[in-house]
């Protein structure tokens, strides 16, 4: 097996081809031999032989110039006759020695004529083809369409096609097996970067083994890069907090103008928010928290109440829905997803209406606002991390453009979907759909996107 | 730190989880073996798991960086005050069961009988904690307002009545009945018995 694995892809394909060709050749040679034993019923052999004797005699008695015309006249539906002045090479085909003998046995007079009976593998529907020599050395060609030829023809057709079909199938199977590691590779490449690297077994033709080795090391590099990326972002989010805290504590004891203090405080708050959003974005990626029962209704009310309490300009947030609705989810991820939508609605939409409802298909969570909505051409962009629309910039709001990206990631992690749409009456509607499985305790865990 | 503590006994320690050279958590475990001095954890990692870990270990509070002086002072004040009142109110209990509910001060969470997590705002949580520490006793509105003011991190100036009604909605059963009743003219009362653990 290991010797076989050393073979290259080209060697394998070549070997497959050679094997199939050789088998095909051997089987055809055997069938060729078998063709000799084909026979037609004795009665038909006798009739055909008799006819041929009569024709031979008539042709021999006719001068050459008229032979071609005579041949045409002698022929009929079941037996076509052609006369050829020169001895042309016989029609190619498989010689049916057995039938030749049958004819000779029926009409010994044909011995002189050196009758040859053939069946053409390329034109099996022509039936039996044969040649016989006239006394002066010219050739008579005949084609017989006797009924009894048909089983012969069909048998031959099957004999001819069956091995070829079988070998084509064999060739396909062998090639399929040789390329199987490649398909494995394709499936594995679809998963790169989505979870821990799963190295692929190094098997298959030499070229494929090389490819798998290269792929495995690439996978490790990509994972290391993603890891490093996550660690970097987490380190930034963490390590800046300590100096930021020192700054704040120091500022509290500094003697500065009230106005400066307020500006500094708001700058620091902004930095804090940016770090927090960066952290939650990265943490979602590595969130391995278990799904547990959560009262979604209480979560929604809490988010609405806290968001409204924190508003400085009196924007309203409201909750519509049941007092209790238990789902199975990662509470932190779900809280962030809904929280971000409510916060966005308050910030850009001037108010948030959060509603939660259980449906036969799962749970829907809707957040509506009365803001300007999202320009249709930017709908896709807003879900990408680190993208902020001009409107958000113009409003001079803080943020890194991670809010909706966080929502989408969190929702997808729960097996749900997020749909953003502008409402016909103005404003944005964000709709989270969680699958029915989120209401059952023993639901399968969803693979992380 | 040990030298310092022996020289001048402290009322409270503010401890950073990530210290150069040693882990604040190890230090905390060592500290707990020797004394019950209140500890507030401070951490740059503001994640929920860290907060829970810190509180589960037995820290009295957890503060995520960055924070300001006022916030720190408020938390210190709250912990000190709680330290004093807890000894008489709850006997140091950190887990409570009442009417099918499970309130954990350590994990800072409320769960239903079936184990479902029920989110509360910070102010609601503190209010509920006050109720379960003094069950079946009328607590005056004035006292509740004072207690809620202690929590400066919550900038809510909503009245106690709003907080109580929110809490009731979350605690209400299928018939809309919550275990908190209004005692007209005086305040509120948690009507059920509380199991402490």
Interface residues (C-beta under 8 A of the other chain):
Chain A: X238 X239 X241 X242 X244 X245 X247 X248 X249 X252 X253 X265 X268 X272 X276 X279 X283 X289 X292 X293 X294 X295 X298 X299 X301 X302 X303 X305 X306 X309 X310 X323 X326 X331 X332 X335
Chain B: X42 X44 X45 X46 X47 X48 X49 X64 X65 X66 X67 X68 X69 X70 X72 X112 X114 X115 X116 X117 X118 X119 X120 X121 X122 X124 X154 X155 X156 X158 X166 X169 X170 X172 X176
